[in-house]
Every structure is written in structure tokens, then in C-alpha cells.
């Protein structure tokens, strides 16, 4: 199979119709083969290989209408995606016409339609498919956070100014597209979304420019929703990065992350969305800070709005009525989420304290999705912050010499600073630490008072045997606590305690229910296990 295209290219819609029929014939003749249609591509899965054909379509955001444009897009896709998934993207090929007039996969001959040649992976292991079966495991979402963080760290830098102009253009393009579909979107709702989006764009412009100056606007993936992530060898791998328009793939790294976060929220997995956001931020360099969270509601809304627009545009391209109706439902759901993401929300501060093994981190993770705004609270954990300050991986043991009062003071000071930035950005925060000293707990109250925000302190309690058993059972965790550490903590004089005491020695779901009640929340979803 040749790796290039040669010089000829058949033009016109008839050429692609012929190529499409040829792919259908290949699928029909190959056991286990499949054809997958999206709004912009046709993918055929043949044995260990996959071939992607760009559809001859033109949208406001994409133009594959000519053979030359499709050929350029195939070359660009290969170059872009080898940065994210070099093991999946094998090369360029195509459908060629032999001298006898028959079509064949690969040259020589006259190119009829260019194709991307990929290594086939198990299509049932894309994250959208896995999410249909139930909540995605935290380990998978942690892997996705790591993959995105690593990709963003090496992505080319771009200027914020042009991207801000593009964001404004997206808002106006969405507005026009929604108004053109009155059967899907009410005019009053379209107006409300556009007005709120314009206001958010104006309000956030200085922040985005500042993030751009600090290297946080980059040429990223651009289309990192769950259908474009697959488990390959058990590891989340990003594929299908935007190649057709560099401007669409450019943005704040949080805007790139927002696509997967939004996708999880829309699929009814807010806990997964919250975990993905938190793990990504945990892996983000300290100098990036939490202030970017101020832009997250707008980013989530815009991602959902663009998805709604694409779904609406895709209705006419579906091959059956059932698929068309599915796109209508998707368009309405994404549009509703775009509105929801921009709803005003008052952030709050929650601190979860207690001795090692009391279940603080389990409770903090479970409680976070319940706090506004979407997708839930920023969880700041002292054990994670300690490893960050030491330059260690979270699961690397810290030297005993690092567990000094001076180090603890530095860790808590960093937690308060990060919490202040997140709260000032309009995002709720959960602080997760022992908080054994009255001064540490007082600092939490002072932080909330300075920002005039509500605060709740929760103190978890459990029997000594339970605490010791839990810490000894841990593995792959940021905490270095042992049974000996618990024994030492049990001798602490914690002083006056005005936080709400919660029994935490039993089922984590019971502790979560008590915490929700203390915060005045309604239990709306099942609690995860420890």
C-alpha cells in the first residue's frame, strides 16, 4: 500500500459517491467489518486496520467540499494526531482507480479519494461507549487527565488575542445557527444564551489575555470529547484531533479540557466530570493557579452550544429516521446544558478535617459534585499539596524529615492561597486535611469571612482501630500515614472544636448523607464506595 497520493485527483460529488459505495462493498465482503458515519467523516473498520474518508461536506466551521481540501485534511490529520497517538496513525493512503477502471484500496493508479490509514483499536473501548454502560472509573478519568495534561505541556504556544476574537465569532455563529432552527430552539432561549455568552466573553477577556501571556493558550487537541478517547492497552489515548482549522484547535488549555468535562456532565456523570477537572488541576503546574476557573462556566457553555449546533446540522445527513431523531434530542440536550452552565452560582467553602483514616478524601470526592458551579467543587488536599511542594509524584513517599511543623504550615498556606484563588474565581472549594490545630481551622473561617462567602467545617471521627486499619489498607495514595502516625495523632490536643462532628467509622455513604444534610443538600445520586 503506497504511502503518498501521487498527483492526480478525481473531482466532483460523483467521485465520492463511488468511493463510498466501494467502502460499503469492502465492509460487506469482510467478516467483522463495520462502517461508522459522523457529520464529517466515514470510518471503515477492516480487520486490524481502520480507514477514514473525509465526507464532501461544508459547514461554517469545516470545508471538505473539494478533493484538494480533503487531501490536505488527510495529510494534516496524520501530522496532528501523531503527536497524540503515534501508534494509531499509520500513514496516508486512498482509493485508487486501476488502469482497467476498477477501484482498489491503495495505489498505484489514479487517486479517487484520500484516506487516513490507522491501526484499528477496540471501538467498544472508546470512553463514550464505556460511559453508556455506567459511570467511568476514576482510574480511567485520572488517566485521561494525565494524557491531557501531558499533551498540553508540549502543545505549541499561541496568542490569546486572536483566540478571543474567535470565541466572540463562535458565539455569533451559534446565535445565527440556533435562530435558523426554530423547531429545535426557542427564540427567547437563544437570545438569553447569546446575551449571557457575550457578557461572559467581555468579562473574561482580561483573564484570558493574562493566561495567554503565561503560556496557557496553545494549539491543543480541539475535539477532546469522550468519543475521541479510547482505552488502548488499558490507557486512555486521545485521537481525532482537529486538523481542518488550527484556529478551532487553539485555545486556553481549560477550554480543551472543558469538552470532556462537558461531555461527562451531559451524560449524567457529574462525579466523573468533577474528578476529571480536579485531577487535571492537581497535575497542572502551580504557577497556572486556580484563577482560570472563572472562565470554566463560559467554556463549558460554549462547548455545549457548539455541540448543539453540530447535532442540529447533522440531522439532515443521517441515513435513517431513528438516527435523525437522536441528533434532534442531542441538539436540545446540549443547548439546555449551554444555558445551565452560565446560570449564576454562589461559591462556598467546605473544610473536611479529622485524623488520618477518618475518610476525609473519600467524603471530599463524593461531596464535590454537589457544590456549584458545574461540575463541582475544587478539592484541595494537603497530602497532594505536600508532594507538589516536594517535587514528588503523589504516590512517592515523602522523607520523614519533610513532616515538620514548618512544612505543614507551608502546605496549609498554599492550600489557603489556592482556595482563595478558586473562590475568587466563583468556584466552590473543599479543603481536605487533618486540621488538628485551632489556628489551621481559624484560618479557614478567616478566608471565608474575607471573601464574604459561606463556610462549613466538618470533623470526621472514627474509632482508633478503624483509623489504623484504613491507613494500613491504602495503596497508591498520596497519604504517607501509617498506623504509627495514627497512634501519634490520637495524642493530639485539638483544642476547642466548633466544626460539625460527623461519625465516619462505618459506611462512607452514611457519612456522605450526614455531610449533605449538614450543608443543606438534597441527596440526588448514589454515593461511591470508599
Secondary structure by P-SEA (a helix, b strand, c coil): ccccccccccccaaaaaaaaaaaaaaaaacccccccccccbbbbbcccbbbbbbccccccccccccaaaaaaaaaaaaaaacccccccccbbbbbbbcccccccccccccccbbbbbbccccccccaaaaaaaccccaaaaaaaaaaaaaaaaacbbbbaaaaaaaaaaaaaaaaaaaaaccccccaaaaaaaaaaaaaaaaacaaaaaaaaaaccccccccccccccccccccbbbbccccccccccccccccccaaaaaaaaaaaccaaaaaaaaaaaaaacccccccccccaaaaaaaaaaaaaaaaaaaaccccccaaaaaaaaaaaaaaaaaaaaaacbbbbbbbbbbbccccaaaaaaaaaccccccccccccccaaaaaaaaaccccccccccccccaaaaaaaaaaaaaaaaaaaaacbbbbbbcccccaaaaaaaaaaaaaacbbbbbbbbbbcaaaaaaaaaacccccccccaaaaaaaaaccccccccccccccccaaaaaaaaaaaaccccccccccc
